[in-house]
Amino acid sequence: VWHGHLDQDTFAWKAAQLATWYNNGLLAIEVNSMRSKNDNTEGDHSFTVLDEIADVYTNLYARTSPDSVKQGAPTKYGFHTNKSTKPMIIDTLNGALRDDLYEEKDLAACDEMDSFEYKPDGSMGAVDGQKDYRVITTAGCVWLALKYMPTPEEIKQTTKKSRGIVSEASF
């Protein structure tokens, strides 16, 4: 777990470096965080930053369906948290915690979960004066792992010795 603040382009490149380190893992950057901090007066930076990264790092989460891309729609990279996706990821997190499919080990995330609530208007988020960054990030990751990505399979590595050289068999 890493928590901090970087410029948007630096953050995105650092995330791509980490995903590369983890065997080119799926990189799903929340595009809501790629907007200007000044009330969106500077626009949405996700198009330029994520498109730039896509030229180098290819395992980016795309929210545009492959069929739409085939029909000429541009690929929209990154996860967008909104009124329809937020309940989806929170419900997945709640179910995973209930069914012992996920165990949170970060105490700061547990503290945020304790102060996460449903508001009178039906929305959800941190109680006034608290943050929910870790809750939303965790919920997104759990949703990606349980609902979006294929079920993990065990890969049994076999080795074959030939002339004193160990080579990996195909996986």
OpenMM code with the backbone's topology and positions (N, CA, C; nanometers):
from openmm import Vec3, app, unit

residues = "VAL TRP HIS GLY HIS LEU ASP GLN ASP THR PHE ALA TRP LYS ALA ALA GLN LEU ALA THR TRP TYR ASN ASN GLY LEU LEU ALA ILE GLU VAL ASN SER MET ARG SER LYS ASN ASP ASN THR GLU GLY ASP HIS SER PHE THR VAL LEU ASP GLU ILE ALA ASP VAL TYR THR ASN LEU TYR ALA ARG THR SER PRO ASP SER VAL LYS GLN GLY ALA PRO THR LYS TYR GLY PHE HIS THR ASN LYS SER THR LYS PRO MET ILE ILE ASP THR LEU ASN GLY ALA LEU ARG ASP ASP LEU TYR GLU GLU LYS ASP LEU ALA ALA CYS ASP GLU MET ASP SER PHE GLU TYR LYS PRO ASP GLY SER MET GLY ALA VAL ASP GLY GLN LYS ASP TYR ARG VAL ILE THR THR ALA GLY CYS VAL TRP LEU ALA LEU LYS TYR MET PRO THR PRO GLU GLU ILE LYS GLN THR THR LYS LYS SER ARG GLY ILE VAL SER GLU ALA SER PHE".split()
positions = [
    Vec3(0.0853, -0.1179, 0.0000),
    Vec3(0.0000, 0.0000, 0.0000),
    Vec3(0.0888, 0.1227, 0.0000),
    Vec3(0.0599, 0.2130, -0.0916),
    Vec3(0.1297, 0.3406, -0.0951),
    Vec3(0.0233, 0.4485, -0.0926),
    Vec3(0.0448, 0.5519, -0.0119),
    Vec3(-0.0497, 0.6627, -0.0040),
    Vec3(0.0293, 0.7919, -0.0083),
    Vec3(-0.0079, 0.8804, -0.0960),
    Vec3(0.0608, 1.0085, -0.1064),
    Vec3(0.0056, 1.0879, -0.2226),
    Vec3(0.0719, 1.1957, -0.2540),
    Vec3(0.0275, 1.2834, -0.3619),
    Vec3(0.1454, 1.3148, -0.4529),
    Vec3(0.1235, 1.2988, -0.5824),
    Vec3(0.2222, 1.3321, -0.6849),
    Vec3(0.1505, 1.4077, -0.7958),
    Vec3(0.2257, 1.4746, -0.8799),
    Vec3(0.1657, 1.5309, -1.0002),
    Vec3(0.1061, 1.4159, -1.0806),
    Vec3(0.0003, 1.4447, -1.1557),
    Vec3(-0.0748, 1.3399, -1.2233),
    Vec3(0.0097, 1.2579, -1.3202),
    Vec3(0.0944, 1.3239, -1.3972),
    Vec3(0.1755, 1.2487, -1.4924),
    Vec3(0.2788, 1.1626, -1.4205),
    Vec3(0.3400, 1.2154, -1.3152),
    Vec3(0.4382, 1.1388, -1.2386),
    Vec3(0.3713, 1.0196, -1.1721),
    Vec3(0.2533, 1.0407, -1.1145),
    Vec3(0.1802, 0.9313, -1.0510),
    Vec3(0.1507, 0.8198, -1.1514),
    Vec3(0.1016, 0.8562, -1.2677),
    Vec3(0.0654, 0.7565, -1.3681),
    Vec3(0.1880, 0.6764, -1.4124),
    Vec3(0.2998, 0.7423, -1.4323),
    Vec3(0.4211, 0.6709, -1.4718),
    Vec3(0.4725, 0.5823, -1.3587),
    Vec3(0.4651, 0.6292, -1.2356),
    Vec3(0.5058, 0.5450, -1.1214),
    Vec3(0.4151, 0.4227, -1.1109),
    Vec3(0.2871, 0.4413, -1.1335),
    Vec3(0.1937, 0.3286, -1.1299),
    Vec3(0.2278, 0.2277, -1.2395),
    Vec3(0.2640, 0.2763, -1.3581),
    Vec3(0.3032, 0.1864, -1.4670),
    Vec3(0.4316, 0.1111, -1.4315),
    Vec3(0.5243, 0.1781, -1.3642),
    Vec3(0.6468, 0.1102, -1.3206),
    Vec3(0.6142, -0.0010, -1.2207),
    Vec3(0.5270, 0.0287, -1.1252),
    Vec3(0.4886, -0.0733, -1.0271),
    Vec3(0.4170, -0.1899, -1.0939),
    Vec3(0.3279, -0.1608, -1.1856),
    Vec3(0.2561, -0.2679, -1.2551),
    Vec3(0.3533, -0.3539, -1.3364),
    Vec3(0.4549, -0.2915, -1.3935),
    Vec3(0.5576, -0.3671, -1.4655),
    Vec3(0.6317, -0.4592, -1.3703),
    Vec3(0.6652, -0.4072, -1.2527),
    Vec3(0.7344, -0.4862, -1.1509),
    Vec3(0.6524, -0.6092, -1.1134),
    Vec3(0.5208, -0.5935, -1.1072),
    Vec3(0.4319, -0.7036, -1.0721),
    Vec3(0.3851, -0.7779, -1.1967),
    Vec3(0.4813, -0.8181, -1.2783),
    Vec3(0.4560, -0.9052, -1.3929),
    Vec3(0.3557, -0.8451, -1.4921),
    Vec3(0.3684, -0.7151, -1.5169),
    Vec3(0.2805, -0.6447, -1.6104),
    Vec3(0.1334, -0.6601, -1.5732),
    Vec3(0.1052, -0.6382, -1.4455),
    Vec3(-0.0307, -0.6490, -1.3943),
    Vec3(-0.1237, -0.5466, -1.4563),
    Vec3(-0.2518, -0.5760, -1.4477),
    Vec3(-0.3535, -0.4837, -1.4980),
    Vec3(-0.3438, -0.3525, -1.4219),
    Vec3(-0.3308, -0.2433, -1.4935),
    Vec3(-0.3216, -0.1110, -1.4333),
    Vec3(-0.4523, -0.0370, -1.4581),
    Vec3(-0.5249, -0.0110, -1.3508),
    Vec3(-0.6537, 0.0582, -1.3606),
    Vec3(-0.6455, 0.1852, -1.2770),
    Vec3(-0.6169, 0.2950, -1.3417),
    Vec3(-0.6079, 0.4240, -1.2732),
    Vec3(-0.7467, 0.4869, -1.2730),
    Vec3(-0.7871, 0.5356, -1.1562),
    Vec3(-0.9170, 0.6037, -1.1476),
    Vec3(-0.9040, 0.7385, -1.2163),
    Vec3(-0.9802, 0.7586, -1.3228),
    Vec3(-0.9667, 0.8817, -1.4001),
    Vec3(-1.0253, 1.0028, -1.3282),
    Vec3(-1.1126, 0.9813, -1.2313),
    Vec3(-1.1650, 1.0948, -1.1554),
    Vec3(-1.0503, 1.1727, -1.0914),
    Vec3(-0.9459, 1.1018, -1.0503),
    Vec3(-0.8325, 1.1654, -0.9843),
    Vec3(-0.7414, 1.2362, -1.0831),
    Vec3(-0.7650, 1.2195, -1.2111),
    Vec3(-0.6812, 1.2819, -1.3132),
    Vec3(-0.7354, 1.4181, -1.3555),
    Vec3(-0.8343, 1.4668, -1.2866),
    Vec3(-0.8891, 1.5986, -1.3180),
    Vec3(-0.8153, 1.7049, -1.2384),
    Vec3(-0.8220, 1.8252, -1.2870),
    Vec3(-0.7573, 1.9363, -1.2184),
    Vec3(-0.8149, 1.9534, -1.0785),
    Vec3(-0.7321, 1.9903, -0.9860),
    Vec3(-0.7762, 2.0132, -0.8480),
    Vec3(-0.8479, 2.1483, -0.8336),
    Vec3(-0.8446, 2.2293, -0.9386),
    Vec3(-0.9042, 2.3638, -0.9323),
    Vec3(-1.0439, 2.3645, -0.9931),
    Vec3(-1.1332, 2.2857, -0.9350),
    Vec3(-1.2719, 2.2813, -0.9816),
    Vec3(-1.2843, 2.2515, -1.1308),
    Vec3(-1.1964, 2.1647, -1.1819),
    Vec3(-1.1984, 2.1225, -1.3219),
    Vec3(-1.1774, 2.2360, -1.4209),
    Vec3(-1.1207, 2.3481, -1.3766),
    Vec3(-1.0979, 2.4583, -1.4686),
    Vec3(-0.9878, 2.4274, -1.5682),
    Vec3(-0.9026, 2.3332, -1.5366),
    Vec3(-0.7942, 2.2979, -1.6271),
    Vec3(-0.8257, 2.1723, -1.7066),
    Vec3(-0.9439, 2.1172, -1.6908),
    Vec3(-0.9867, 2.0060, -1.7724),
    Vec3(-0.9458, 1.8694, -1.7216),
    Vec3(-0.9691, 1.7717, -1.8076),
    Vec3(-0.9451, 1.6312, -1.7775),
    Vec3(-0.8103, 1.5916, -1.8367),
    Vec3(-0.7153, 1.5554, -1.7509),
    Vec3(-0.5809, 1.5206, -1.7960),
    Vec3(-0.5681, 1.3733, -1.8317),
    Vec3(-0.6707, 1.2934, -1.8041),
    Vec3(-0.6590, 1.1487, -1.8247),
    Vec3(-0.6362, 1.1140, -1.9712),
    Vec3(-0.6915, 1.1921, -2.0626),
    Vec3(-0.6766, 1.1603, -2.2040),
    Vec3(-0.5298, 1.1664, -2.2455),
    Vec3(-0.4620, 1.2728, -2.2096),
    Vec3(-0.3229, 1.2869, -2.2519),
    Vec3(-0.2304, 1.1958, -2.1729),
    Vec3(-0.2444, 1.1907, -2.0414),
    Vec3(-0.1537, 1.1111, -1.9588),
    Vec3(-0.1703, 0.9624, -1.9868),
    Vec3(-0.2920, 0.9117, -1.9848),
    Vec3(-0.3127, 0.7686, -2.0050),
    Vec3(-0.2882, 0.7259, -2.1492),
    Vec3(-0.3191, 0.8105, -2.2460),
    Vec3(-0.2878, 0.7764, -2.3846),
    Vec3(-0.1371, 0.7695, -2.4051),
    Vec3(-0.0644, 0.8563, -2.3383),
    Vec3(0.0821, 0.8533, -2.3471),
    Vec3(0.1370, 0.7241, -2.2874),
    Vec3(0.0849, 0.6849, -2.1744),
    Vec3(0.1297, 0.5613, -2.1094),
    Vec3(0.0915, 0.4398, -2.1934),
    Vec3(-0.0250, 0.4439, -2.2578),
    Vec3(-0.0717, 0.3307, -2.3375),
    Vec3(0.0247, 0.2971, -2.4505),
    Vec3(0.1008, 0.3957, -2.4964),
    Vec3(0.1998, 0.3703, -2.6008),
    Vec3(0.3157, 0.2851, -2.5489),
    Vec3(0.3350, 0.2853, -2.4159),
    Vec3(0.4477, 0.2144, -2.3555),
    Vec3(0.4015, 0.0945, -2.2730),
    Vec3(0.2937, 0.1124, -2.1975),
    Vec3(0.2426, 0.0070, -2.1098),
    Vec3(0.1068, -0.0366, -2.1623),
    Vec3(0.0959, -0.1589, -2.2089),
    Vec3(-0.0246, -0.2009, -2.2809),
    Vec3(-0.1327, -0.2652, -2.1952),
    Vec3(-0.1023, -0.3041, -2.0719),
    Vec3(-0.2032, -0.3717, -1.9893),
    Vec3(-0.2787, -0.2709, -1.9028),
    Vec3(-0.3439, -0.1752, -1.9698),
    Vec3(-0.4236, -0.0722, -1.9028),
    Vec3(-0.5708, -0.1112, -1.9061),
    Vec3(-0.6394, -0.0856, -1.7956),
    Vec3(-0.7840, -0.1072, -1.7922),
    Vec3(-0.8500, -0.0080, -1.8878),
    Vec3(-0.9374, -0.0594, -1.9731),
    Vec3(-1.0122, 0.0258, -2.0662),
    Vec3(-1.1602, 0.0090, -2.0374),
    Vec3(-1.2285, 0.1207, -2.0210),
    Vec3(-1.3718, 0.1135, -1.9921),
    Vec3(-1.4556, 0.1164, -2.1197),
    Vec3(-1.3925, 0.1313, -2.2346),
    Vec3(-1.4630, 0.1222, -2.3618),
    Vec3(-1.4678, -0.0238, -2.4019),
    Vec3(-1.5845, -0.0727, -2.4381),
    Vec3(-1.5966, -0.2134, -2.4752),
    Vec3(-1.5168, -0.2404, -2.6032),
    Vec3(-1.4577, -0.3592, -2.6143),
    Vec3(-1.3828, -0.3922, -2.7366),
    Vec3(-1.4677, -0.3809, -2.8629),
    Vec3(-1.5973, -0.4140, -2.8537),
    Vec3(-1.6845, -0.4022, -2.9702),
    Vec3(-1.6986, -0.2573, -3.0148),
    Vec3(-1.7076, -0.1650, -2.9197),
    Vec3(-1.7180, -0.0227, -2.9542),
    Vec3(-1.5899, 0.0261, -3.0201),
    Vec3(-1.4754, -0.0214, -2.9707),
    Vec3(-1.3470, 0.0177, -3.0292),
    Vec3(-1.3385, -0.0327, -3.1728),
    Vec3(-1.3845, -0.1566, -3.1970),
    Vec3(-1.3842, -0.2124, -3.3327),
    Vec3(-1.4704, -0.1286, -3.4260),
    Vec3(-1.5764, -0.0677, -3.3711),
    Vec3(-1.6656, 0.0143, -3.4518),
    Vec3(-1.6161, 0.1578, -3.4650),
    Vec3(-1.4957, 0.1858, -3.4139),
    Vec3(-1.4351, 0.3174, -3.4325),
    Vec3(-1.4362, 0.4090, -3.3118),
    Vec3(-1.4962, 0.3670, -3.2020),
    Vec3(-1.4961, 0.4513, -3.0815),
    Vec3(-1.3546, 0.4547, -3.0225),
    Vec3(-1.3137, 0.5696, -2.9704),
    Vec3(-1.1798, 0.5754, -2.9095),
    Vec3(-1.1755, 0.4949, -2.7799),
    Vec3(-1.0599, 0.4404, -2.7509),
    Vec3(-1.0421, 0.3667, -2.6262),
    Vec3(-1.0321, 0.4659, -2.5120),
    Vec3(-1.1140, 0.4459, -2.4096),
    Vec3(-1.1089, 0.5299, -2.2904),
    Vec3(-1.0441, 0.4490, -2.1801),
    Vec3(-0.9221, 0.4869, -2.1441),
    Vec3(-0.8485, 0.4157, -2.0412),
    Vec3(-0.8852, 0.4678, -1.9035),
    Vec3(-0.8740, 0.3804, -1.8043),
    Vec3(-0.8957, 0.4185, -1.6658),
    Vec3(-1.0358, 0.3859, -1.6177),
    Vec3(-1.0463, 0.3717, -1.4865),
    Vec3(-1.1739, 0.3402, -1.4233),
    Vec3(-1.2409, 0.4708, -1.3819),
    Vec3(-1.3676, 0.4852, -1.4149),
    Vec3(-1.4418, 0.6062, -1.3787),
    Vec3(-1.5395, 0.5736, -1.2664),
    Vec3(-1.5163, 0.6330, -1.1497),
    Vec3(-1.6074, 0.6131, -1.0373),
    Vec3(-1.7202, 0.7140, -1.0490),
    Vec3(-1.8438, 0.6636, -1.0540),
    Vec3(-1.9602, 0.7506, -1.0690),
    Vec3(-2.0799, 0.6871, -0.9977),
    Vec3(-2.1997, 0.7405, -1.0192),
    Vec3(-2.3193, 0.6927, -0.9494),
    Vec3(-2.3505, 0.5456, -0.9763),
    Vec3(-2.3109, 0.4949, -1.0906),
    Vec3(-2.3401, 0.3538, -1.1182),
    Vec3(-2.2242, 0.2617, -1.0811),
    Vec3(-2.0999, 0.3070, -1.0953),
    Vec3(-1.9884, 0.2179, -1.0639),
    Vec3(-1.9544, 0.2157, -0.9153),
    Vec3(-1.9803, 0.3230, -0.8435),
    Vec3(-1.9460, 0.3264, -0.7007),
    Vec3(-2.0249, 0.2221, -0.6207),
    Vec3(-2.1581, 0.2139, -0.6341),
    Vec3(-2.2303, 0.1084, -0.5619),
    Vec3(-2.1840, -0.0321, -0.6034),
    Vec3(-2.1507, -0.0482, -0.7300),
    Vec3(-2.1051, -0.1777, -0.7801),
    Vec3(-1.9770, -0.2219, -0.7090),
    Vec3(-1.8796, -0.1322, -0.6969),
    Vec3(-1.7532, -0.1721, -0.6345),
    Vec3(-1.7668, -0.1834, -0.4830),
    Vec3(-1.8494, -0.0969, -0.4212),
    Vec3(-1.8707, -0.1046, -0.2760),
    Vec3(-1.9449, -0.2328, -0.2403),
    Vec3(-2.0462, -0.2687, -0.3195),
    Vec3(-2.1186, -0.3942, -0.2945),
    Vec3(-2.0256, -0.5146, -0.3072),
    Vec3(-1.9360, -0.5107, -0.4054),
    Vec3(-1.8400, -0.6201, -0.4219),
    Vec3(-1.7466, -0.6287, -0.3023),
    Vec3(-1.6995, -0.5135, -0.2542),
    Vec3(-1.6119, -0.5125, -0.1362),
    Vec3(-1.6858, -0.5661, -0.0137),
    Vec3(-1.8081, -0.5190, 0.0085),
    Vec3(-1.8858, -0.5666, 0.1231),
    Vec3(-1.9055, -0.7186, 0.1178),
    Vec3(-1.9398, -0.7707, 0.0006),
    Vec3(-1.9589, -0.9147, -0.0149),
    Vec3(-1.8291, -0.9913, 0.0066),
    Vec3(-1.7192, -0.9388, -0.0443),
    Vec3(-1.5893, -1.0059, -0.0283),
    Vec3(-1.5470, -1.0092, 0.1177),
    Vec3(-1.5705, -0.9008, 0.1909),
    Vec3(-1.5373, -0.8982, 0.3334),
    Vec3(-1.6271, -0.9959, 0.4105),
    Vec3(-1.7552, -0.9964, 0.3785),
    Vec3(-1.8508, -1.0849, 0.4454),
    Vec3(-1.8190, -1.2317, 0.4206),
    Vec3(-1.7820, -1.2641, 0.2963),
    Vec3(-1.7601, -1.4034, 0.2573),
    Vec3(-1.6144, -1.4481, 0.2728),
    Vec3(-1.5344, -1.3670, 0.3410),
    Vec3(-1.3923, -1.3983, 0.3630),
    Vec3(-1.3147, -1.4185, 0.2332),
    Vec3(-1.3503, -1.3429, 0.1307),
    Vec3(-1.2764, -1.3470, 0.0049),
    Vec3(-1.1664, -1.2410, 0.0025),
    Vec3(-1.1711, -1.1506, 0.0978),
    Vec3(-1.0718, -1.0441, 0.1072),
    Vec3(-1.0522, -1.0100, 0.2541),
    Vec3(-0.9274, -0.9894, 0.2918),
    Vec3(-0.8952, -0.9486, 0.4279),
    Vec3(-0.8112, -0.8214, 0.4211),
    Vec3(-0.8619, -0.7153, 0.4797),
    Vec3(-0.7894, -0.5880, 0.4789),
    Vec3(-0.6840, -0.5886, 0.5887),
    Vec3(-0.5607, -0.5560, 0.5528),
    Vec3(-0.4513, -0.5550, 0.6488),
    Vec3(-0.4027, -0.4136, 0.6815),
    Vec3(-0.4467, -0.3149, 0.6046),
    Vec3(-0.4058, -0.1765, 0.6267),
    Vec3(-0.4984, -0.1118, 0.7302),
    Vec3(-0.4432, -0.0775, 0.8458),
    Vec3(-0.5256, -0.0201, 0.9527),
    Vec3(-0.5906, 0.1115, 0.9128),
    Vec3(-0.5215, 0.1911, 0.8319),
    Vec3(-0.5803, 0.3181, 0.7867),
    Vec3(-0.7030, 0.2914, 0.6993),
    Vec3(-0.6970, 0.1883, 0.6155),
    Vec3(-0.8129, 0.1522, 0.5328),
    Vec3(-0.9272, 0.1023, 0.6207),
    Vec3(-0.8938, 0.0246, 0.7238),
    Vec3(-0.9974, -0.0222, 0.8170),
    Vec3(-1.0644, 0.0957, 0.8870),
    Vec3(-0.9853, 0.1957, 0.9271),
    Vec3(-1.0414, 0.3153, 0.9902),
    Vec3(-1.1365, 0.3869, 0.8942),
    Vec3(-1.0969, 0.3981, 0.7673),
    Vec3(-1.1845, 0.4632, 0.6691),
    Vec3(-1.3127, 0.3824, 0.6493),
    Vec3(-1.3009, 0.2508, 0.6477),
    Vec3(-1.4204, 0.1670, 0.6314),
    Vec3(-1.5171, 0.1869, 0.7474),
    Vec3(-1.4619, 0.2079, 0.8668),
    Vec3(-1.5464, 0.2305, 0.9846),
    Vec3(-1.6221, 0.3623, 0.9769),
    Vec3(-1.5722, 0.4582, 0.8986),
    Vec3(-1.6404, 0.5876, 0.8896),
    Vec3(-1.7037, 0.6094, 0.7525),
    Vec3(-1.7276, 0.5019, 0.6798),
    Vec3(-1.7929, 0.5083, 0.5487),
    Vec3(-1.9417, 0.4860, 0.5701),
    Vec3(-2.0236, 0.5691, 0.5081),
    Vec3(-2.1668, 0.5612, 0.5360),
    Vec3(-2.2523, 0.5854, 0.4125),
    Vec3(-2.3770, 0.5451, 0.4244),
    Vec3(-2.4782, 0.5800, 0.3259),
    Vec3(-2.5420, 0.7096, 0.3731),
    Vec3(-2.5479, 0.8073, 0.2850),
    Vec3(-2.6008, 0.9403, 0.3176),
    Vec3(-2.7534, 0.9418, 0.3018),
    Vec3(-2.8203, 1.0393, 0.3640),
    Vec3(-2.9665, 1.0486, 0.3508),
    Vec3(-3.0151, 1.0609, 0.2060),
    Vec3(-2.9319, 1.1202, 0.1179),
    Vec3(-2.9726, 1.1356, -0.0219),
    Vec3(-2.9466, 1.0108, -0.1059),
    Vec3(-2.8972, 0.9025, -0.0419),
    Vec3(-2.8722, 0.7777, -0.1125),
    Vec3(-2.7285, 0.7603, -0.1597),
    Vec3(-2.6505, 0.8666, -0.1547),
    Vec3(-2.5101, 0.8547, -0.1936),
    Vec3(-2.4324, 0.7872, -0.0813),
    Vec3(-2.3066, 0.7616, -0.1046),
    Vec3(-2.2242, 0.7000, -0.0016),
    Vec3(-2.0874, 0.7655, -0.0014),
    Vec3(-2.0244, 0.7632, 0.1155),
    Vec3(-1.8921, 0.8232, 0.1283),
    Vec3(-1.8543, 0.8346, 0.2743),
    Vec3(-1.7443, 0.9010, 0.2985),
    Vec3(-1.6945, 0.9182, 0.4345),
    Vec3(-1.7853, 1.0126, 0.5128),
    Vec3(-1.7916, 0.9918, 0.6434),
    Vec3(-1.8641, 1.0869, 0.7279),
    Vec3(-1.7945, 1.2219, 0.7152),
    Vec3(-1.8680, 1.3266, 0.7417),
    Vec3(-1.8114, 1.4607, 0.7294),
    Vec3(-1.6810, 1.4723, 0.8070),
    Vec3(-1.5812, 1.5300, 0.7416),
    Vec3(-1.4520, 1.5517, 0.8037),
    Vec3(-1.3545, 1.4358, 0.7884),
    Vec3(-1.3993, 1.3253, 0.7287),
    Vec3(-1.3124, 1.2084, 0.7090),
    Vec3(-1.2871, 1.1874, 0.5589),
    Vec3(-1.1978, 1.0969, 0.5272),
    Vec3(-1.1632, 1.0652, 0.3879),
    Vec3(-1.2087, 0.9233, 0.3554),
    Vec3(-1.2228, 0.8938, 0.2249),
    Vec3(-1.2585, 0.7580, 0.1841),
    Vec3(-1.1738, 0.7084, 0.0671),
    Vec3(-1.0565, 0.7686, 0.0461),
    Vec3(-0.9703, 0.7299, -0.0656),
    Vec3(-0.9367, 0.5812, -0.0630),
    Vec3(-0.8992, 0.5328, 0.0536),
    Vec3(-0.8575, 0.3934, 0.0655),
    Vec3(-0.9758, 0.2981, 0.0453),
    Vec3(-1.0926, 0.3376, 0.0908),
    Vec3(-1.2114, 0.2536, 0.0718),
    Vec3(-1.2414, 0.2395, -0.0776),
    Vec3(-1.2433, 0.3493, -0.1489),
    Vec3(-1.2760, 0.3466, -0.2914),
    Vec3(-1.1689, 0.2706, -0.3690),
    Vec3(-1.0424, 0.2953, -0.3379),
    Vec3(-0.9339, 0.2243, -0.4064),
    Vec3(-0.9417, 0.0752, -0.3810),
    Vec3(-0.9621, 0.0367, -0.2555),
    Vec3(-0.9721, -0.1050, -0.2212),
    Vec3(-1.0928, -0.1676, -0.2896),
    Vec3(-1.2057, -0.1000, -0.2856),
    Vec3(-1.3268, -0.1525, -0.3492),
    Vec3(-1.3041, -0.1733, -0.4991),
    Vec3(-1.2380, -0.0779, -0.5633),
    Vec3(-1.2090, -0.0913, -0.7062),
    Vec3(-1.1186, -0.2108, -0.7341),
    Vec3(-1.0160, -0.2268, -0.6532),
    Vec3(-0.9230, -0.3401, -0.6715),
    Vec3(-0.9927, -0.4735, -0.6486),
    Vec3(-1.0756, -0.4804, -0.5456),
    Vec3(-1.1474, -0.6056, -0.5173),
    Vec3(-1.2444, -0.6363, -0.6315),
    Vec3(-1.3141, -0.5349, -0.6819),
    Vec3(-1.4049, -0.5563, -0.7949),
    Vec3(-1.3279, -0.6066, -0.9167),
    Vec3(-1.2154, -0.5421, -0.9472),
    Vec3(-1.1346, -0.5859, -1.0614),
    Vec3(-1.0925, -0.7324, -1.0450),
    Vec3(-1.0470, -0.7669, -0.9243),
    Vec3(-0.9978, -0.9026, -0.8999),
    Vec3(-1.1082, -1.0072, -0.9051),
    Vec3(-1.2256, -0.9744, -0.8512),
    Vec3(-1.3315, -1.0749, -0.8399),
    Vec3(-1.4316, -1.0755, -0.9553),
    Vec3(-1.4534, -0.9609, -1.0177),
    Vec3(-1.5605, -0.9511, -1.1180),
    Vec3(-1.5115, -0.9233, -1.2600),
    Vec3(-1.3950, -0.8645, -1.2733),
    Vec3(-1.3494, -0.8217, -1.4064),
    Vec3(-1.2442, -0.9157, -1.4644),
    Vec3(-1.1456, -0.9496, -1.3840),
    Vec3(-1.0346, -1.0312, -1.4314),
    Vec3(-1.0730, -1.1790, -1.4304),
    Vec3(-1.0069, -1.2588, -1.5141),
    Vec3(-1.0341, -1.4025, -1.5096),
    Vec3(-0.9893, -1.4616, -1.3761),
    Vec3(-1.0538, -1.5688, -1.3373),
    Vec3(-1.0169, -1.6369, -1.2135),
    Vec3(-0.8728, -1.6848, -1.2241),
    Vec3(-0.7924, -1.6578, -1.1219),
    Vec3(-0.6521, -1.7014, -1.1281),
    Vec3(-0.6415, -1.8534, -1.1365),
    Vec3(-0.5421, -1.8977, -1.2069),
    Vec3(-0.5146, -2.0399, -1.2185),
    Vec3(-0.3737, -2.0660, -1.1689),
    Vec3(-0.3547, -2.1810, -1.1083),
    Vec3(-0.2214, -2.2177, -1.0632),
    Vec3(-0.1365, -2.2543, -1.1841),
    Vec3(-0.0191, -2.1974, -1.1900),
    Vec3(0.0747, -2.2292, -1.2968),
    Vec3(0.1850, -2.3130, -1.2351),
    Vec3(0.1945, -2.4346, -1.2788),
    Vec3(0.2979, -2.5221, -1.2259),
    Vec3(0.4206, -2.5091, -1.3145),
    Vec3(0.5263, -2.4633, -1.2534),
    Vec3(0.6496, -2.4436, -1.3278),
    Vec3(0.7273, -2.5747, -1.3304),
    Vec3(0.7648, -2.6125, -1.4472),
    Vec3(0.8463, -2.7322, -1.4616),
    Vec3(0.9797, -2.6924, -1.5219),
    Vec3(1.0821, -2.7638, -1.4871),
    Vec3(1.2136, -2.7345, -1.5433),
    Vec3(1.2680, -2.8594, -1.6083),
    Vec3(1.3488, -2.8379, -1.7063),
    Vec3(1.4105, -2.9474, -1.7779),
    Vec3(1.5591, -2.9181, -1.7860),
    Vec3(1.6399, -3.0130, -1.7418),
    Vec3(1.7844, -2.9936, -1.7484),
    Vec3(1.8354, -3.0465, -1.8815),
    Vec3(1.9103, -2.9637, -1.9459),
    Vec3(1.9701, -3.0026, -2.0724),
    Vec3(2.1093, -2.9424, -2.0790),
    Vec3(2.2118, -3.0265, -2.0801),
    Vec3(2.3504, -2.9826, -2.0864),
    Vec3(2.3844, -2.8849, -1.9746),
    Vec3(2.3267, -2.9119, -1.8583),
    Vec3(2.3578, -2.8281, -1.7421),
    Vec3(2.2823, -2.6965, -1.7389),
    Vec3(2.1932, -2.6702, -1.8361),
    Vec3(2.1174, -2.5454, -1.8413),
    Vec3(1.9745, -2.5763, -1.7998),
    Vec3(1.9199, -2.4974, -1.7124),
    Vec3(1.7814, -2.5145, -1.6717),
    Vec3(1.6963, -2.4219, -1.7577),
    Vec3(1.5958, -2.4787, -1.8220),
    Vec3(1.5077, -2.3974, -1.9041),
    Vec3(1.3649, -2.4138, -1.8553),
    Vec3(1.2846, -2.3130, -1.8774),
    Vec3(1.1446, -2.3174, -1.8343),
    Vec3(1.0610, -2.3799, -1.9453),
    Vec3(0.9709, -2.4647, -1.9050),
    Vec3(0.8769, -2.5221, -2.0003),
    Vec3(0.7711, -2.4182, -2.0345),
    Vec3(0.6970, -2.4396, -2.1391),
    Vec3(0.5921, -2.3435, -2.1755),
    Vec3(0.4804, -2.3485, -2.0725),
    Vec3(0.4168, -2.2366, -2.0548),
    Vec3(0.3095, -2.2242, -1.9547),
    Vec3(0.1781, -2.2120, -2.0258),
] * unit.nanometer
topology = app.Topology()
chain = topology.addChain("A")
for resn in residues:
    res = topology.addResidue(resn, chain)
    for name in ("N", "CA", "C"):
        topology.addAtom(name, app.Element.getBySymbol(name[0]), res)
